[in-house]
């Protein structure tokens, strides 16, 4: 089938056609011309329990049968489902949301969910070939169940999966992302937004904001109208920048100079520094968070043969305002138990975290009728501050045994 005809039949945009243009021949060569194996009730029944959403299984199966029926005898629809699988999990195309189509009607999210489930054998195979117990693959698939809950929030309680989230599942397929206990861990080196973190022999931290970040007079990251922009200056062994406090604020009126002969980086350029992703669908008790990090430290050492110097996280869950508006909640506790950091803003709308809490981010959050406590909290924050933020944190793996005795960020000694 020609790409132009395919896009016309599915009602795909010019952007989608352009994205597929360089991959089209590979997709056609890999397709066997039939309805994909994963677009079948037998396949869906086999892997649906891994999502751990028993209350939604019956409706998902009813709607999945409708998608299966639409694919039966329809070459374009069958090819579309195969294309989603191949694009996300073989070609590793990140912009899967570009392939949005209206042909499934209100079952749009079900078609996307079926494509998400097609990752299951690949995730299982990644664990097998790396000698990793298969329960880690099963735990990874549970994340898809969390996306169903998010999808329902903005689709009249109809279950489904948001097409743009397929790329994240592909990271499990490729072995870049692992679910370990309560959290997921993405394998990479230090990202550019991370501050420069040093520690001396006495255990004192020196943390300098990453260069180019915009801060207001209170030390919060802003999108524009900054009070100061961070910088790093080097003079031999001396490094100067804007220091950061363990509460995640930049000390914008100060300049700190450290000597590299005394203060050493907490990790090396070749170290892997996993970032924590926080799947939805479950409470985030501190005990579970700490157990996850401890298990992850041993997981990377045992199965991937890598020592992990620290864990980091950048998330809306670390919004500094949560300590004010929900001080006794699990999210505020997580902030207090970690060394907080300034974090870049996602997008330009000041809607950080809205998608995960409301299922959408294209409207004023205060205009949505809240259905749970976290929605109410974010609405209160937005009413008060006019924006929703992202925060960040780190914890050294060597300090994990110290956590829980007292708040880590309070116990840390900092220049």
FENDA-V405677 format. One line per field, one symbol per residue. phi: phi as a letter, one per 40 degrees, with the letter a starting at -180 (. if undefined). burial: + if it has 16 or more other C-alpha atoms within 10 Angstrom, else -. A space follows every 10 residues. Layout:
phi=???
burial=???
This chain:
phi=.cdccccccc gccccccccc dcbccccccc ccgbcddcca cdccccbdcc cfbdcbcccc cccccccdcc ccgbcccccc ccddccccbb cgcccccccc bcccgccdcc cccccccccd cccccccccb gcdccccccc ccdccccccc ccdbbfgcci bcdccddccd ccccgcbbcb gcbbbccacd ccccccbbac ccgccbbbdd cgccbcccgc cbcafccabc abbbagccbb accbcccgbc cccbbbbbbc cbbbdcabdc ccbcbcbbcc gbcbcccccc ccccccdcdc cccbfbcbca bbabacccdd cccccacccc cccccccbcc bcbcccgbcg bdgddcbbga bcbccccbcc bacccccccc ccccbgabbb baaaacccbd cccgcacdcc cccbc
burial=-----++--+ -+---++-++ ---+--++-- ----++-+++ ---+--++-+ +++--++--+ +-+++-++-- +----+++++ +++++++++- -+++++-+++ +-++--++++ ++++++++++ -+++-++--- -+---+++++ ++++++++++ +++----+++ ++++++++++ +++---++++ +++++++--+ --++++++++ ----++++++ +-++++--++ +++---++++ --------++ ++++++++++ ++---+++-- --++--+--- -+++++++++ +--+-+--++ -+++-++-++ ------++++ ++++++++++ +++-++---+ ++++++++++ ++++++---+ ++++-+++++ +---+----+ ----++++++ ++----++++ +++++-+--+ --+---+++- ---+-
